[in-house]
Amino acid sequence: YQSLGIVYNLKYQELDGLFGIRNFAGLEKRGYVNAIYDEYIGTTDHRFKVGASFVALDISQNVDTLKEGRKELIPGAFFEYTYTGSRLTAVAGARYDQHNLFGGQFSPRAHLKYALNELTDLRITGGKGWRVPNYMIDNISLLANSKTWIAPTEIKPEISWNAGVSLVKDFTIFEKNGNISMDFYHTLFHNQLIVDRDAASDAIVFQNLVQSSYSNSFQVEWSYAPLKNFDIRLAYKHLDVKALYDGVMRQQVMIPKNRGFVNLAYRTRNKRWEFDATCTIYGAARLPLELQASGLEEHNQQSEVYPMVNAQITHIYKKWNFYLGGENLANFKQSNPIIDAQNPFGSQFDANRVWGPIMGWNVYSGVRFSVKQSEKESGE
């Protein structure tokens, strides 16, 4: 019931990219070590972990004429306590990091799981998180256009406070088992580095926001097996992710507010055939404000609502699996996904407004052969 572990990691990564006539160059050197001691207090119902960590980072990045680099030294210490009872499980912890550039960061967190009854669990979580953003490599895909990058005035740690609740319940209908879960999570950003693609038609602006951005996430999922070997799973997700753009709270771009999900899976009694079909519905997402050439007026555009349908049939014969499947079977395709595609080096070129499939339906087939493991390899 006692353990001492030391985890360490060394990393060297060099990344160079050419996007048309635009260049990216990045170099990261990183060292990490973490020591953890684990023990119980009195009985194994009360456990604790204590430890220390150290991170050393040397990173440099270049995009066009922009240059950004820093060296970080971050010693830290942490403590975590876990209580395991008959109905309640609780985890509470905190860590402190001393950043050589940004000072001290204290990060508490807590997780609670309570069994309301034999079939229902309630989970509550909350805490603080932080990170130092790397705005260049984090947004490297946004180089696929002709827009100028405007760097933030300074790099600050992104700090967020988050809280959430989850309810999971098992049920039985007509002697068949099912499950339903509901989750809600709220994140409030004390400081967030956002990518403003609305500020100008010819530029992408990176800026820090102070207490002007948040995220709300709600998801409900329902699973049920009405017949033996036949499973149905339904899900719905709502994302309310907003930030302050030019004095107005707006939904973050390219994030659909609503998503729906349906999955049907069936396996024959002799386990020779498997059928699986999935349909995901993507709701409308806000697109960046675009300067229209016709009237030279800015207006808010949204993506279309579209389905993504995938299916697969698998036949199992001894060690062989033969499968046939299809992707995007509804054959939905985004029209004109690239702006001014005929002039890739022109001032209007933009390949960053792709919000849906650009290829039509696709059918595939294949064969898998299973090699039997020895008893030693399989752990039997």
C-alpha positions in Angstrom: 0.0 0.0 0.0 3.0 2.3 -0.4 4.7 3.4 -3.5 7.3 5.8 -4.8 7.5 6.6 -8.5 9.6 8.9 -10.6 8.6 9.8 -14.1 10.9 11.8 -16.4 10.8 12.8 -20.0 13.1 14.6 -22.4 11.9 16.0 -25.7 13.5 17.6 -28.7 11.3 18.7 -31.6 12.1 20.7 -34.7 9.2 21.6 -37.0 9.4 23.6 -40.3 6.5 24.2 -42.6 6.0 26.0 -45.9 2.4 27.3 -46.6 2.6 28.6 -50.1 5.0 31.5 -49.7 4.6 31.6 -45.9 7.1 30.0 -43.6 6.9 28.5 -40.1 9.9 27.4 -38.0 9.7 26.0 -34.5 12.2 24.4 -32.1 11.3 23.0 -28.7 13.6 21.6 -26.0 11.8 20.2 -23.0 12.7 18.3 -19.8 10.3 17.0 -17.2 10.6 15.1 -14.0 7.9 14.2 -11.5 8.2 12.3 -8.2 5.1 10.8 -6.5 4.8 9.2 -3.1 1.6 7.2 -2.4 0.4 6.0 1.1 -2.7 5.5 3.2 -3.7 7.1 6.6 -4.9 4.7 9.2 -6.9 2.5 6.7 -6.9 2.2 2.9 -10.2 4.3 2.9 -7.9 7.3 3.4 -5.1 7.6 0.9 -2.9 10.5 -0.1 -0.3 11.4 -2.8 2.4 14.0 -2.4 5.1 14.9 -4.8 7.2 17.5 -6.6 7.8 18.3 -10.3 10.1 20.3 -12.4 9.8 21.5 -16.0 12.4 23.2 -18.1 11.4 24.5 -21.5 13.3 26.4 -24.3 11.0 27.2 -27.2 11.3 29.4 -30.3 8.8 30.0 -33.1 8.8 32.1 -36.3 6.0 33.0 -38.6 6.8 35.3 -41.5 8.4 38.3 -39.8 7.0 37.4 -36.3 9.4 35.9 -33.8 8.5 34.5 -30.3 10.7 32.6 -27.9 11.1 32.0 -24.1 12.8 29.9 -21.6 10.7 28.5 -18.7 11.8 27.0 -15.4 8.8 25.7 -13.3 9.3 23.9 -10.0 6.1 22.7 -8.4 4.7 20.6 -5.6 1.3 18.9 -5.1 -0.8 17.0 -2.6 -3.9 14.9 -3.2 -6.2 13.2 -0.7 -8.7 10.4 -1.6 -11.5 9.1 0.6 -13.3 5.9 -0.5 -16.5 5.1 1.4 -19.5 2.8 0.8 -21.4 5.5 -1.1 -19.0 8.5 -1.3 -15.7 8.8 -3.1 -14.0 12.2 -2.8 -10.7 13.5 -4.2 -9.3 16.8 -3.1 -6.0 18.2 -4.1 -3.9 21.2 -4.9 -0.6 22.1 -6.5 1.7 25.1 -6.5 4.0 26.1 -9.4 6.6 28.8 -9.3 7.1 30.1 -12.9 10.2 32.0 -13.5 8.4 34.4 -15.9 4.8 34.6 -14.5 5.2 34.0 -10.8 3.3 31.6 -8.6 0.3 29.7 -9.7 -2.0 27.9 -7.1 -4.3 25.3 -8.6 -6.9 23.6 -6.3 -9.4 20.9 -7.5 -12.0 18.6 -6.1 -14.0 15.6 -7.3 -17.0 14.0 -5.6 -18.9 10.8 -6.5 -21.9 9.8 -4.5 -24.1 6.8 -5.1 -27.7 8.0 -4.6 -28.8 4.4 -4.9 -27.7 1.2 -6.5 -28.5 2.5 -10.0 -27.7 6.2 -9.8 -24.4 8.0 -9.4 -23.9 11.7 -8.9 -20.6 13.3 -9.7 -19.5 16.9 -8.9 -16.1 18.4 -10.0 -14.4 21.8 -9.8 -11.0 23.4 -9.9 -8.6 25.7 -11.6 -6.3 25.1 -14.6 -3.6 27.2 -16.3 -1.3 27.0 -19.3 1.1 29.3 -21.2 -0.2 29.4 -24.8 2.0 29.1 -27.9 -0.1 31.0 -30.3 1.9 30.2 -33.4 2.0 26.4 -33.3 -1.5 26.3 -31.7 -2.9 27.9 -34.8 -0.5 26.7 -37.5 -3.4 25.7 -39.7 -4.4 29.4 -40.0 -1.4 30.0 -42.2 -3.5 28.5 -45.1 -4.6 32.0 -46.2 -3.2 35.3 -47.2 -4.0 37.2 -44.0 -1.4 38.9 -41.9 -0.9 37.8 -38.3 -1.0 40.5 -35.6 0.8 39.2 -32.5 -0.5 39.8 -28.9 1.0 42.7 -27.1 2.3 40.2 -24.5 2.1 36.5 -23.7 0.2 35.8 -20.4 -0.9 32.5 -18.8 -4.4 31.3 -19.7 -6.3 30.7 -16.4 -9.6 29.0 -16.1 -12.0 28.0 -13.4 -14.3 25.1 -14.1 -17.1 23.3 -12.4 -19.4 20.5 -13.5 -22.0 18.0 -12.5 -22.8 14.6 -13.9 -25.7 12.2 -13.3 -25.5 8.6 -14.4 -28.5 6.2 -14.0 -29.0 2.6 -15.0 -32.5 1.4 -15.8 -34.5 -1.6 -16.9 -37.4 -1.6 -19.4 -39.1 -4.8 -20.4 -36.4 -6.7 -18.7 -33.7 -5.1 -20.9 -30.9 -3.0 -19.5 -30.2 0.6 -20.4 -28.2 3.7 -19.2 -28.7 7.4 -19.3 -26.2 10.1 -18.4 -26.4 13.9 -18.2 -23.4 16.2 -17.9 -23.1 20.0 -17.5 -19.7 21.8 -17.3 -19.0 25.5 -17.0 -15.6 27.1 -17.6 -14.9 30.7 -16.9 -11.6 32.1 -18.4 -9.9 34.6 -16.2 -7.5 35.2 -19.0 -7.7 33.7 -22.5 -5.7 34.2 -25.7 -8.3 34.3 -28.4 -7.9 34.3 -32.2 -9.9 37.2 -33.6 -10.7 36.5 -37.2 -13.4 39.2 -37.4 -11.3 42.3 -36.6 -10.1 42.9 -40.2 -10.6 41.3 -43.6 -6.9 41.0 -44.2 -5.6 40.1 -40.8 -5.9 37.6 -37.9 -5.5 39.3 -34.5 -4.3 37.5 -31.4 -5.3 39.2 -28.1 -5.7 38.5 -24.4 -9.1 38.8 -22.8 -9.6 39.4 -19.1 -12.8 37.8 -17.8 -14.6 38.1 -21.1 -14.9 34.5 -22.3 -16.6 31.3 -21.1 -17.7 27.9 -22.1 -20.9 26.0 -21.2 -21.2 22.3 -22.2 -24.3 20.1 -21.9 -24.6 16.5 -23.0 -27.2 13.8 -22.6 -26.6 10.2 -23.7 -29.1 7.3 -23.7 -28.1 3.7 -24.3 -30.5 0.7 -24.5 -30.5 -2.9 -25.7 -34.1 -3.7 -26.8 -33.0 -7.1 -28.1 -30.1 -9.4 -27.4 -27.0 -8.3 -29.2 -28.7 -5.2 -30.5 -27.6 -1.8 -29.0 -29.0 1.6 -29.5 -27.2 4.8 -28.4 -28.5 8.3 -28.7 -26.7 11.5 -27.7 -27.1 15.3 -27.9 -24.5 17.9 -27.1 -24.9 21.7 -26.8 -21.9 24.0 -26.7 -22.2 27.6 -25.7 -18.7 29.0 -26.2 -18.4 32.7 -26.3 -15.8 35.5 -26.1 -15.7 39.2 -26.4 -15.1 40.4 -30.0 -15.1 44.1 -30.6 -17.2 44.8 -27.6 -19.8 42.1 -28.4 -20.1 38.6 -26.9 -20.1 36.2 -29.9 -20.0 32.5 -30.3 -16.5 31.2 -31.1 -16.1 30.5 -34.8 -16.2 27.0 -36.3 -17.9 25.4 -33.2 -21.4 24.0 -33.9 -23.7 24.9 -31.0 -25.7 21.6 -31.4 -24.8 18.1 -32.3 -26.9 14.9 -32.4 -25.7 11.3 -32.5 -27.4 8.0 -33.3 -25.6 4.6 -33.3 -27.2 1.2 -34.0 -25.1 -2.0 -33.5 -26.2 -5.6 -34.0 -24.4 -8.9 -33.8 -25.9 -12.2 -34.8 -26.3 -14.9 -32.3 -23.7 -17.1 -33.9 -21.3 -14.1 -33.8 -20.5 -14.4 -37.5 -22.0 -11.1 -38.6 -21.7 -7.6 -37.2 -23.6 -4.5 -38.4 -22.9 -1.0 -37.3 -24.4 2.3 -38.4 -23.8 5.8 -37.1 -25.4 9.2 -38.0 -24.0 12.4 -36.6 -25.9 15.7 -37.2 -23.8 18.8 -37.0 -25.6 22.1 -36.2 -24.8 25.5 -37.6 -21.6 27.1 -36.6 -20.6 30.8 -36.7 -18.1 31.6 -39.5 -15.7 34.5 -39.4 -17.1 37.8 -40.7 -16.2 38.1 -44.3 -15.8 41.2 -46.4 -18.2 40.7 -49.3 -16.9 41.9 -52.7 -20.4 42.7 -54.0 -21.5 45.3 -51.5 -18.3 45.5 -49.4 -20.4 44.8 -46.3 -19.6 42.6 -43.4 -22.3 40.2 -42.3 -22.3 37.2 -40.0 -22.4 33.9 -41.8 -23.2 30.5 -40.5 -22.5 27.0 -41.7 -25.2 24.6 -42.9 -26.7 21.9 -40.8 -25.5 18.6 -42.2 -25.4 14.8 -41.5 -22.4 12.5 -41.5 -23.5 8.8 -42.0 -21.1 5.9 -41.7 -21.9 2.2 -41.7 -20.0 -1.1 -41.8 -20.8 -4.8 -42.1 -18.3 -7.4 -40.9 -18.3 -11.2 -41.5 -16.3 -13.3 -39.1 -15.0 -16.6 -40.2 -12.5 -18.3 -37.8 -9.5 -16.0 -37.8 -10.6 -14.0 -40.7 -12.7 -10.8 -40.7 -14.1 -9.5 -44.0 -15.7 -6.1 -43.8 -17.4 -3.6 -46.1 -18.2 -0.1 -45.1 -19.0 3.4 -46.2 -18.3 7.0 -45.0 -20.4 10.1 -45.6 -23.1 8.0 -47.2 -25.5 11.0 -47.3 -23.0 12.4 -49.8 -23.0 15.9 -48.2 -20.3 18.2 -49.5 -19.5 21.8 -48.7 -19.7 24.0 -51.8 -16.8 26.3 -52.5 -14.8 25.5 -49.4 -11.8 27.6 -50.5 -12.2 31.3 -51.2 -10.4 32.4 -54.4 -9.0 29.0 -54.9 -7.8 29.9 -58.4 -5.4 32.5 -56.9 -3.6 30.7 -54.1 -1.1 33.6 -53.7 -3.7 36.3 -54.0 -4.9 38.7 -51.3 -8.3 37.0 -51.1 -7.2 33.4 -50.8 -8.6 31.6 -47.7 -8.6 27.9 -47.0 -9.7 28.3 -43.4 -13.4 28.3 -43.9 -13.8 24.6 -44.2 -16.6 23.5 -41.8 -17.9 20.3 -43.5 -16.9 17.4 -45.7 -15.3 18.4 -49.0 -15.3 14.8 -50.4 -18.4 12.8 -51.2 -19.4 9.3 -50.2 -16.6 6.7 -49.9 -16.9 2.9 -49.9 -14.2 0.7 -48.6 -13.6 -3.0 -47.9 -10.8 -5.0 -46.2 -9.7 -8.2 -44.6 -8.3 -8.7 -41.1 -6.5 -11.9 -40.0 -6.1 -12.6 -36.2 -2.9 -14.2 -35.0 -3.5 -16.3 -31.9 -1.6 -15.2 -28.9 0.3 -17.6 -26.6 -1.1 -18.0 -23.1 1.9 -16.0 -21.8 1.3 -13.1 -24.2 -2.5 -13.0 -23.4 -2.0 -13.1 -19.7 -4.0 -16.3 -19.3 
